[in-house]
């Protein structure tokens, strides 16, 4: 039997923004390769260390740990201009990328016209807007599924013809939607986009499925990094207020070309409370001072868009569901320090729907859902300087025990602040 390497998956269990970037950065030293398997540049991972703050959009968060290969998988959609901006900023801060960052030939390209289509489709929906980031991600995945997409591998041959045909198709759709385009503004965006395509050619463009499986055959380990969160999964999230890809663990198989039998641990990341960006249902949302206090203490503003995040108490009904569809083996709890000053903490343990109490996540959570809360005493202790779980106050230990009991999954890592050092692993 060959020495088969292992693949672990790390993903968000809520509506995204759980702090995945920081955890990937913390876990990276244990893996040989880090691979991103889905999503586009709407998902920002913020990392802070050594007094520097970095926001990653498409580049895997393992890029800061010297010498390791990072792979952008086939399930990702890539905007060459935004990629160039992000990569050049990292290079300027002293991180060498050109040999270590490998890009899948099968990843789809976000074209400038995809962003126009995004805006046109949102405008058409009127008050039923999904609240997209306008980065062209939905239309790119639409083209992928309707077999009209351009892929990274296409830049290697006959690219001008392929691009012109795809652009003409989009222009015809925009015309039919009577969407007006500022041609001068578009020409500038397109120029930068084409520069991005040239820049992309300087990176290893690979058959990532062969590369990853060959890495595994050589006995090495891979950490797969997801973007967004489970509740934004196109199949299992709060549809239609979702992203356009599979954010769940199964997305790592299709987004990288890995067999399901290769997957070992599934790390599920959650906050000690809950947030959501954009439109869509959010059962535990707080519209009062408490919600505002959580937002301010947690700096809950989008890493890429700066949008204010909606805040609420932790939703254990949604978390149990997320743990189930992902096969989560270990939980990681972020931002527990945000709740340090609260006298009382609430956790939603069930929903009331049409007068009936349910403990499962239903088909539709858009209306008539009322959260059923359990109240727990807060720990009212500043934990940001702690270095070991032995220092945790009893009330916080009780909160952890309560969550583990409710979610039937161990919490193995707890984050008590944004810095890499503010991370406590439990025995």
C-alpha positions in Angstrom: 0.0 0.0 0.0 1.4 3.4 -1.0 1.8 6.1 1.6 -1.3 8.0 0.9 -1.4 11.7 2.0 -4.5 13.2 3.7 -6.9 16.0 2.8 -8.5 18.0 5.5 -11.2 20.6 4.7 -11.8 23.8 6.5 -15.0 25.7 5.9 -17.5 28.2 7.3 -20.7 26.9 9.0 -22.7 30.2 9.1 -23.3 32.9 6.5 -19.6 33.4 5.8 -17.2 35.9 7.5 -16.4 33.4 10.3 -12.7 34.1 10.3 -11.5 31.3 8.1 -8.4 33.1 6.8 -6.9 33.4 10.3 -7.5 29.7 11.0 -6.0 28.6 7.7 -2.9 30.7 8.5 -2.7 29.1 12.0 -3.1 25.5 10.6 -0.9 25.9 7.5 2.3 24.8 9.2 0.8 21.3 9.6 0.2 20.9 5.9 2.3 20.7 2.7 -0.2 22.3 0.4 -3.1 24.7 0.8 -5.9 24.7 -1.9 -8.9 26.9 -2.4 -11.8 25.0 -3.9 -14.7 27.5 -4.7 -16.0 31.0 -4.7 -14.7 34.3 -6.2 -13.2 37.6 -5.2 -16.3 38.6 -3.2 -15.0 36.6 -0.3 -12.4 38.4 1.7 -10.2 36.7 4.2 -8.6 39.2 6.7 -5.4 38.2 8.4 -3.5 40.1 11.0 0.0 39.4 12.3 3.2 41.3 13.1 1.3 44.5 13.1 0.2 44.1 9.4 -3.3 43.6 8.1 -3.9 41.7 4.8 -7.1 41.0 2.9 -7.1 38.0 0.5 -9.8 37.6 -2.1 -8.7 34.7 -4.4 -5.3 33.7 -3.1 -5.3 30.9 -0.5 -4.5 32.0 3.1 -1.5 29.7 3.3 0.5 32.0 1.1 2.2 33.7 4.1 3.9 30.5 5.3 7.1 30.4 3.3 7.8 27.9 0.6 4.5 26.1 0.5 2.6 25.6 -2.7 -0.9 27.2 -2.7 -3.4 26.1 -5.4 -6.4 28.0 -6.8 -8.7 25.1 -7.8 -11.0 24.5 -10.7 -14.1 25.4 -8.6 -12.9 29.0 -8.2 -13.9 31.8 -10.5 -11.0 34.2 -11.1 -11.0 37.9 -12.1 -7.6 38.6 -13.7 -7.6 42.3 -12.8 -8.5 41.8 -9.2 -6.1 38.9 -8.9 -3.3 41.1 -10.3 -4.1 43.8 -7.8 -4.1 41.4 -4.9 -1.0 39.5 -5.9 1.0 42.6 -6.6 0.2 44.0 -3.1 1.4 40.8 -1.6 4.6 40.8 -3.7 5.2 44.4 -2.6 5.0 43.3 1.0 7.8 40.8 0.4 5.8 37.6 -0.4 7.1 35.6 -3.3 4.2 34.2 -5.3 5.3 33.4 -8.9 6.5 29.8 -8.3 4.4 28.9 -5.2 0.9 29.9 -6.4 -0.5 27.4 -8.9 -3.7 28.1 -10.8 -6.0 25.5 -12.3 -6.5 25.6 -16.1 -10.2 24.7 -15.4 -11.0 27.7 -13.2 -13.4 30.0 -14.9 -12.6 33.6 -15.7 -14.8 36.5 -14.5 -15.0 38.9 -17.5 -15.7 42.6 -17.2 -19.1 42.1 -18.9 -20.0 39.6 -16.1 -20.0 42.5 -13.7 -22.3 44.5 -16.0 -24.6 41.5 -16.2 -24.5 41.2 -12.4 -25.7 44.8 -12.1 -28.3 44.4 -14.8 -29.8 41.2 -13.2 -29.9 42.9 -9.7 -31.6 46.0 -11.1 -34.2 43.8 -12.8 -35.1 42.1 -9.5 -36.1 45.4 -7.9 -37.1 44.9 -4.3 -36.3 41.2 -4.5 -32.5 41.9 -4.9 -30.2 39.2 -3.6 -27.7 41.7 -2.4 -24.7 40.5 -4.5 -21.3 42.2 -4.2 -21.5 43.1 -7.9 -18.3 41.3 -8.7 -19.8 39.2 -11.6 -19.6 35.9 -9.7 -23.2 34.7 -10.3 -23.1 35.4 -14.1 -19.7 33.6 -14.3 -21.1 30.5 -12.7 -24.2 30.8 -14.9 -21.9 30.8 -18.0 -20.0 27.8 -16.5 -23.2 25.8 -16.0 -24.7 26.8 -19.4 -21.4 25.8 -21.1 -20.5 29.2 -22.3 -17.6 30.0 -19.9 -14.0 31.1 -20.5 -11.4 29.2 -18.5 -7.9 30.1 -17.4 -6.6 27.4 -19.8 -8.2 29.4 -22.7 -5.6 32.2 -22.2 -3.0 29.9 -23.5 -4.3 29.6 -27.1 -6.5 31.6 -29.5 -7.6 33.8 -26.6 -8.5 37.0 -28.5 -11.1 35.1 -30.6 -12.5 33.3 -27.6 -12.8 36.5 -25.6 -14.4 38.4 -28.4 -17.1 35.8 -28.9 -17.9 35.6 -25.2 -18.0 39.4 -24.9 -20.3 39.7 -28.0 -22.7 37.2 -26.4 -22.8 39.3 -23.2 -23.3 42.5 -25.1 -26.4 41.1 -26.8 -27.9 40.1 -23.4 -27.2 43.5 -22.0 -28.8 45.1 -25.0 -31.9 42.9 -24.6 -32.1 44.0 -20.9 -31.9 47.7 -22.0 -28.9 48.1 -19.6 -26.9 51.3 -20.4 -23.1 50.9 -20.4 -20.7 53.8 -20.1 -18.4 52.8 -22.9 -15.4 54.9 -21.8 -15.5 53.6 -18.3 -15.9 50.0 -19.6 -12.9 50.5 -22.0 -10.7 51.4 -18.9 -11.9 48.4 -16.9 -11.4 46.1 -19.9 -7.8 47.4 -20.5 -6.9 46.6 -16.9 -8.6 43.2 -17.2 -6.5 42.3 -20.3 -3.4 43.4 -18.4 -4.5 41.0 -15.6 -4.7 38.2 -18.2 -1.1 38.9 -19.2 0.0 38.9 -15.6 -1.8 35.6 -15.0 0.4 34.0 -17.7 3.4 34.5 -15.4 2.1 31.9 -12.9 2.2 28.1 -13.2 -1.1 27.2 -14.9 -1.7 23.6 -14.1 -4.0 20.6 -14.3 -4.8 21.0 -10.6 -6.6 17.7 -10.3 -3.5 15.8 -11.4 -1.3 17.9 -9.3 -3.3 17.4 -6.1 -3.7 13.7 -6.5 0.0 13.3 -7.3 0.8 15.3 -4.1 -1.4 12.9 -2.1 0.2 9.8 -3.7 3.6 11.1 -2.5 2.3 11.0 1.0 1.9 14.8 1.5 -1.0 16.5 3.2 -3.4 19.1 1.7 -5.7 21.6 3.5 -8.7 22.7 1.4 -9.9 26.2 2.1 -13.5 27.1 1.5 -14.9 30.6 1.0 -18.2 32.1 2.3 -20.2 29.7 4.5 -22.6 26.7 4.5 -25.7 28.8 4.8 -24.8 30.4 1.5 -24.4 27.1 -0.4 -26.4 27.1 -3.6 -28.1 23.8 -2.8 -28.3 23.8 1.0 -28.2 27.5 2.0 -31.1 30.0 2.4 -32.0 30.0 -1.3 -32.3 32.3 -3.3 -30.2 34.4 -0.9 -27.1 32.3 -1.5 -23.8 32.4 -3.5 -23.5 30.5 -6.8 -21.2 27.6 -5.7 -21.2 24.7 -3.3 -19.6 26.0 -0.2 -20.0 22.7 1.7 -17.4 19.9 2.1 -18.6 18.2 -1.1 -17.5 21.3 -3.0 -13.9 20.4 -2.2 -14.3 17.1 -4.2 -15.7 18.8 -7.2 -13.7 22.0 -6.8 -10.3 20.2 -6.7 -10.9 16.8 -8.3 -10.5 14.8 -5.0 -12.3 11.6 -4.3 -14.5 11.7 -1.2 -12.6 8.8 0.3 -9.5 11.0 0.6 -11.1 13.4 3.0 -10.0 13.2 6.7 -11.0 15.9 9.2 -13.6 18.5 8.3 -13.0 21.6 10.4 -16.1 23.7 10.8 -15.7 27.4 11.7 -18.3 29.4 13.6 -18.5 32.6 15.5 -19.6 32.7 19.1 -22.5 34.7 17.7 -23.9 35.0 14.2 -23.6 37.5 11.3 -25.0 37.9 7.8 -24.2 40.2 4.9 -26.6 41.3 2.2 -30.3 40.4 1.9 -32.0 37.2 3.0 -33.5 35.6 6.1 -31.6 35.6 9.4 -33.7 34.2 12.3 -31.6 35.4 15.2 -30.9 38.9 13.9 -30.9 41.6 16.6 -32.2 45.0 15.6 -31.6 46.6 19.0 -28.6 48.0 21.0 -27.2 44.5 21.6 -27.0 43.9 17.8 -25.2 47.2 17.4 -22.9 46.5 20.3 -21.9 43.1 18.8 -21.3 44.8 15.4 -19.0 47.5 16.9 -17.1 45.2 19.2 -16.6 42.6 16.5 -15.8 45.2 13.8 -18.4 43.5 11.7 -17.9 45.2 8.3 -17.1 43.3 5.1 -13.3 42.7 4.4 -13.7 43.5 0.7 -16.9 45.6 0.5 -16.9 47.4 3.8 -20.6 46.6 4.1 -22.1 46.6 7.6 -22.9 43.0 8.7 -26.2 42.1 10.4 -25.6 40.6 13.8 -27.5 38.2 16.1 -27.1 35.5 18.7 -25.7 32.1 17.8 -28.1 29.8 15.9 -27.7 26.2 17.0 -30.5 24.9 14.7 -28.6 26.2 11.6 -25.3 25.0 13.0 -26.5 21.4 13.6 -27.7 21.4 10.0 -24.4 22.7 8.7 -22.5 20.1 10.8 -24.7 17.4 9.3 -24.4 18.4 5.6 -20.6 18.9 5.9 -19.7 15.9 8.1 -17.9 18.2 10.5 -15.5 16.4 12.8 -14.0 19.4 14.7 -15.4 22.8 15.5 -13.4 26.0 15.7 -15.0 29.0 17.5 -14.0 32.5 16.5 -14.5 35.9 18.1 -15.5 34.7 21.6 -13.8 37.8 22.9 -16.6 39.9 21.4 -18.9 38.6 24.0 -16.5 39.1 26.9 -18.4 42.0 28.4 -22.0 40.6 28.2 -23.9 39.9 31.4 -26.2 37.4 29.6 -25.6 35.4 26.4 -28.4 33.8 24.4 -28.3 30.8 22.1 -31.1 29.8 19.7 -31.8 26.1 20.4 -35.0 25.6 18.3 -37.4 27.5 16.0 -41.1 28.2 16.4 -42.8 27.9 13.0 -46.6 28.3 12.7 -47.0 27.8 16.5 -45.0 24.5 16.4 -41.5 24.1 17.9 -39.0 22.5 15.6 -35.3 21.6 16.1 -34.4 21.1 12.5 -33.6 23.5 9.6 -36.7 23.8 7.4 -37.1 24.3 3.6 -38.1 27.9 4.1 -36.9 30.2 6.8 -38.0 33.4 5.1 -41.1 34.1 7.3 -42.9 32.9 10.4 -39.7 31.7 12.1 -39.3 32.7 15.7 -36.1 31.7 17.6 -36.4 29.8 20.9 -33.6 30.9 23.1 -31.7 29.5 26.1 -30.0 32.1 28.3 -26.6 31.6 29.8 -24.6 33.7 32.2 -21.8 35.7 30.5 -18.2 35.5 31.7 -17.6 39.2 31.9 -13.8 38.7 31.7 -11.3 40.1 29.2 -9.9 36.9 27.7 -7.8 38.6 24.9 -4.5 38.1 26.7 -5.1 34.5 27.7 -2.6 31.9 26.4 -4.2 28.6 27.7 -7.7 27.2 28.3 -6.8 26.8 32.0 -7.3 30.5 32.3 -10.9 30.4 30.9 -13.5 31.6 33.5 -16.0 29.0 34.6 -18.9 30.7 32.8 -17.0 30.5 29.5 -16.2 26.8 30.1 -19.9 26.2 30.7 -20.7 28.0 27.4 -18.3 25.7 25.6 -19.7 22.6 27.3 -23.3 23.7 26.4 -22.3 24.2 22.7 -20.5 20.9 22.5 -23.5 19.1 24.0 -26.0 20.9 21.7 -23.8 20.3 18.5 -22.5 16.9 19.4 -19.1 17.9 18.0 -15.9 18.9 19.9 -14.6 22.5 19.8 -10.9 22.1 19.3 -9.7 25.7 18.7 -11.0 29.0 20.2 -10.0 32.4 18.9 -9.9 35.3 21.5 -8.8 38.1 19.1 -7.8 38.9 15.5 -4.0 38.2 15.9 -2.4 34.9 14.9 -1.2 34.6 18.5 -4.7 35.0 20.0 -5.6 31.4 19.3 -6.0 28.7 21.9 -6.0 25.0 21.1 -7.9 22.8 23.5 -6.4 19.6 24.8 
